[in-house]
């Protein structure tokens, strides 16, 4: 097997286990808060991408504007989202996260990161250094791909 194939297989194996663990923790967290996974997903998108309109939510999640509007309305009523006028078009409402939502997202991240802390404790100092170097390279390459999209 070539180094490239071995690397790809190792990366895929890591991606599988880390994605599974992250999704499992996110699902448990959503249930504990009473939010659905789509609702939590909307909050996460706004956290990472910033303010947007309901139609953008629909596009990002590939759902109808009516479905996006229903999800958003529940989040507004629960105090997680705030609607404001778009300064470029007063007919359009922009969605932003409230402080309550930011605290919820931070809590979610802390719970997911506990697993990484446990994982880190299983590695020697030398392994941690090697992994950090490799992850820095992967993060830089992934960011370049993200910037193109």
N, C-alpha and C positions, 0 to 999 in steps of 0.2 A: 504494500500500500504506500502511496506517495505521502509526503508530509502534508500536502494540501488537502488530501482526502481525510487524513487523520485529524487535521486541524478542524475541518468542516464537521466531521462527526463529533468531535469533542465539543465544539461550539453548539451544535444542535442538541446534544445531550444536556449541556448546561442550560440552554434556553428552555428545553422541555421541563426540567425540574424547577427552575426558578419561576417560569411562567405559571406552572401548575400551583406552586406554593403561593405566589402573589395573588392569583385569582381566587384560590381557596380562602386566603385571609381577607381579601376584599369582599367576597360573598358573605363570610361570617360577620364582618363588620357592618355591611349593609343591613343584614337581618337584625343585628343588635340595635340599629338606629331606627328601624322601621322604614327605611328607604328601600326602593327597588334597585336592582343593578342599573337599569337605564337612568334612574334619577341620580344615583351616585356617579354614573358615567358623565352625565351632563355637568355636574359640579366639578369633576376632575378636568373635563375639557375646558371649562371656563377658567379654572385655576391655571392650566398650562398655556392656553391660547389667549386668554383675556376676554374682554367684553365682546358680545356678539348679539345678533337678533335671533328671533325664533326660527326664521327661515334657515339661518345658518346651522342652527341645532338640527333641524330636519335633514339638511344636506349631510352634515357630519355623521349622523347616525342612520342615514338612509331610511327615514321615516317621513310620513306625511306632515305637512305643517299643522294639521289638526291634532295629530298624535303628539307632536312636539309641543304644541300649545297646551295640551292637557298636562303633560309632564311638568312643563314650566310653571303652570298655574299652581299645581300642588306644592312645588318648591317655593314659590312666592308666598303662598299661604302659610307654609311652615317656617318662614323667615330665613330661608337659605339664599334666595335671590331677590334682587331689587331691579325694578324696571325704571329706566330713565329715558328721556328723549334723546334721539340721535341728533347731535348738533348740526349735521348736514341735511337732515330730513326730519322735521318735527313729527311727521306721521308715523315714523318708524321708532319702535321702542328697542332700546339696548338692554341687555341683561348683564348684571354684574353680581359677583358674590358678596354676600354680607359678611360681617365679622364672624357671625355664628357659623357660616359655611366654611370660612377659612380655618376656624378652630376644629371643625369636624374633619376637614381634610388633613390637617396636621396630626390629629389623633389617629386617623386611619394609617397615615404613613408610619407613625411611630410603632404601631402594632405590627405592620408588615416588616419593618426594619429589625424588629427583635430577632427574627429568624436569621437575618444576616449577622447580627451580633453573635448568635449561637454558632453559626457557621464559622465565623472568624476565630472564635475561641478554639475551634478544632484544628486550626492551622498553626504551624510553627512560624516564628518571626521571618525566617527565610522564605517560606511558602507565601506568607502574606506580602512580602516585598515583590516576589515574582508575579503574584496574581495582580497586585496593584499596577505594576508596569504593563502587564498584558491588558488589563481593563482600561488603562489610560489610552493605549493605542486603539483599542476597539471603540471606545467612546468618541475619540477624535474622528475616526472613520465614519462612525454612525452619524455624527453631527454633520459631516459633509453631505451625507446622503439626505438627511433631514432638510438641510438648507436648500437643496435642489428642489424639494417638493413644496 
